[in-house]
Amino acid sequence: MKRYIAQVLLCLFIVSTSGCTKSVEIIAHRGASYLAPENTMASVMLGWEKGADVEVDVYLSKDNRIIIIHDSSTKRTGKIDLNVKDTPSQELRKIDVGSYKADKFAGEQIPFLTDVIKTIPPGRKLYVEIKHGKEILPFLEKLITQSSKMSQIVIIGFDLETVTMSKELINVPTYWLKGTEKDKETKKWIPHNPQLVQIAKNKGLDGLDVHYAGVTKEFTDAVKASGQKLYVWTVDNPEEATRLVGLGVAGITTNRPQWLRQQLEDKESIRQTTSGH
């Protein structure tokens, strides 16, 4: 009993100082894309298998089907250059988007969002990044609300107008994606402006999902004070992930979900050992 109490107190201490890793969401970027071709059923299923939530990107095809792909063209992952929004889904589905990663993934198709949603396991979440414009929203709203997994879906996107409209139309957690750049003179990453937090709140969003390099204590404090949540992308460095956990981010998107989780747990184990617990 004493040992259990000590563990609880330790976790509370870690939460207050550096974050308890088990409370941090680990989100597989485009599925487990370090090991499998991004935005395919292979990477999505591997993401679930690795114990993570999963993030995918969506576009609307010419025949108004919501498909999973990051780019507006199929050239990078499919080698055939087709404009996604101008091509019927049946033509897009003929493209091999697995071979670029490895021969064993040959034949992987561009998935439909509806098929990916069906695979969401109990207790997990699917992060849907809107790459298309606001034209996709009526179709996305219908698909999500008619699914049996609405409570497990989160919307994210870079376009503020689109995600704001999405939040009004689809009652699921919605986050505004923001990047950052390096200062041209110092070559250092530019910190995120805390004013972004108020913009997101004014739009009725649930928080922000930002590039990790611009995250500072000032920024995370502003998010916490607003009652919103803060997610970060895309982190494959354990030291950087540890820093972000310490700042209290809600979730970390990574290409290597299981590996990064293990790295964080190993670091926490070392802290516990060296602290005498």
N, C-alpha and C positions, 0 to 999 in steps of 0.2 A: 504493500500500500504506500509506504514511504517513497519507494522507487517511482511509483506511478505519479505521485504528487510532484516529485522532483522533475519528472519529465514534462508534466503540464506547466510547471513554473518556468522550466527552461524554454519551452516553446513560446510562452508568453513573453519571456525576455527577448528571445530571438525576433518575435514579431515587432517588439517595440524598438529594436535596434537595427536588425538587418533583414527581417522578414522570415517567416517560416516557409520553406520551399514548398511544402505540401499545400499551402494556401495560394500559391501562384499558379495560374493557369498556364499550361504549356500548349501552344497552338502550332500544329504542323503546317508550315508554309507551303501552300499548293499541294497539300498532302505531305507525306514524308519524302520530299523531293530530293534529298541528298542521296537516297537509295533507289528511288523509282522515278520514272518520268513524271514531271509536274502535271498537275491537273488531270490525271487519269484515274480510272478506277483502281489501278494498281497502287498509286501513291495514296489515294484516299483510304483504301482498306488497310494499307500498311500503317498509316497514321493512327487509325483506330487501334490496330494491333499493338502499336508502340505505347498505348495508354494516353494519347493526347486528344485534344480537340483538333478540329481540322479547318483550315481556311482554303477556299477556292475562289476563282475569278469567274465572272459570268458576262456573257454577251448574248444578244438577241440575233438569231439567224434571220435570213430573208423571209422564211415561212413562220416567223414569230415563235420559234422554239428557243428556250433558254438553255444555252450550252456552256460547258466549262472550258474556258481557255483564257489565257492572260493577254495575248496580243490581239490587235485588230486584224492581223493577217496570220495565216497558217504556216508561213514560210519558215520561221525559226525552229519550230518543233515538228513540222510536217514535211518540210522541204519543198512543198508545192505552195506557190504564192496565190492564195485565194483571200479575198476580202471577206471577213466573216459575216458582216451584216448584209452583204450583197449576194450571199450564197445560201441555197436551201440546205437545211440540216442533213438531208440524206446524202448530199454531195460531201459535206464536211465530215460526215461519219465514215466515209470511204478512205479517209486519209490515215495513214499509219503515223501516230504521234508517240510511239514508244521506241522505235529503232534508234533514234538519235541518242538515246541514253545508253542502250545496250541491246545486243541482238536478242537476248532472252525476253525483251519486252516488245518484240515485233508484233504488230497487229493490234496494239492498244488503240482504241478509238477515242475521239473527243466525246466525253460523256454528256448526257442530258442531266440538268440539275435535278429533275424529278427522280432519276435513278439514284443519284448520290444521296438525296434526302432519305430515301428508303433504307439506306445502310447505317444511319446514325444510331449508335448503340445507346441503351439507357444510360443516363447520367452524363452524356457527352454533348458537345455543342458544335454546330457547323457555322462557321463564319463565312458569309457570302459577300464577296467584294464586287460591287457594281462597277464594271468597266465601261459598259454602254451608257448612253445618256438617259434622260428621264423617260424616253420612249419605252423603256423596258418595264417600267413600274407597274402598269396595269396587269401585265402578264405575270410579273413576279408576285404581285399581291394575290392573284388568283391561285397560283401554284402553291404558295406558302400557306394561305388560309385553308385551302382544301386538303392539305397534307395532314397527316396525323402527328407531325413532328414540329408544329409551329413553335411550341414552347422551348425547343432546342435550337432555334435558328437566330442568328445575329446578323445584322446588316452593317457593312462598312463601305466607305467610299471616299474618294478624294474630292469629288465635286460637291460643294456645300449645298447648292440648290437641289441637287438630286437626292442627297441623303436626307435633307430636310423634308422634301416632299415624300420620300419613302417612309420616314417616321410618322408623318401625318396619315399616310395611307395604310401602312402595315404596322400593327402594334407589337413590335418586337424591339429588343435593345438595338440601338443604332449609334454608330460611332463615326466621327469625322477623321479621316486619314490625313496626316500632314507630314511632309518631308522637311528636310533642312539641307543647307549647303555649307561649303567651307568658305571662310573669309578669304578673299583673293590675295590679301597681303600676308596674313598670319598663317594661312592654310589650316586653321583650326575650325572645327565645326561650330556653326552659329547656334547658340541656345534658342530653344523655342520661346516665343513671346508669351508670357502668362495671360496676355489679353485674349489669346485664342480660347482660353477656358470660358470666358464670359460670352464670347461669340457663340460657342457651342451650346452653352446653357440658354442663351436667349432664343436659339433656334429650336429648343425643346429636345436636344439630343442628350444621350446618356453619358457622353464623355468623348474622349479623343483616343486615337490610335496613331502614335507618332513614331518617326524615325528615332531610334534609341540614342543616337549620338548627340542630339540636341536636348536631352533630358537632364535637367538640373534639379537640385533640391527646391529652389524657388518655384520651379514649374510644377513639380509634384505637390508641393504644399498648396499651391493655388488650386490645383485639381481637387485635392482633398477638402479644402475649405469650401469649395462649391458644391460638394456632395456628389460629384461625378466620379467616374472611373477612368483610369489611365492604362492603356495598353501600349506596347512597343513592338516595333518590327525593325529588321529581321536580324536576330541575334544568334550567332553560332560561337561566340567567344565566352567561355565560362567566367572569366574575370569581369567582363562587362555585364554578364547576366547577374553575377553576384552583387555588383554595384546597384543594379536596377532593383533587385529584390530588396536590398537595403533601403532604397528610397521608397519602397512600398507600392510598386506598380502592381496592377491587378493581373496582368498576363503578359507573356512573352511569346512572340511568334518566332519560330526557328525552322531551319531546314532539317535539323537533326533532333527531333523531340526527345526520344528515349535517351540518347547520349547526353544531351544537355541536362536533362532531369537528373541523370546519374551523377554528372559532374557537380551539380548543385548539392545533391545529397551527400556526396563525398566531402565537399567543403564544409557542409554543416556538421558532418560526423567528426571531422578534424577539429572544428571549433569546440564541439562538445567535449572531446577528449582532452584538449589543451586547457579547457576551463575547469577541468577536474570533475566533471559530471559523468 
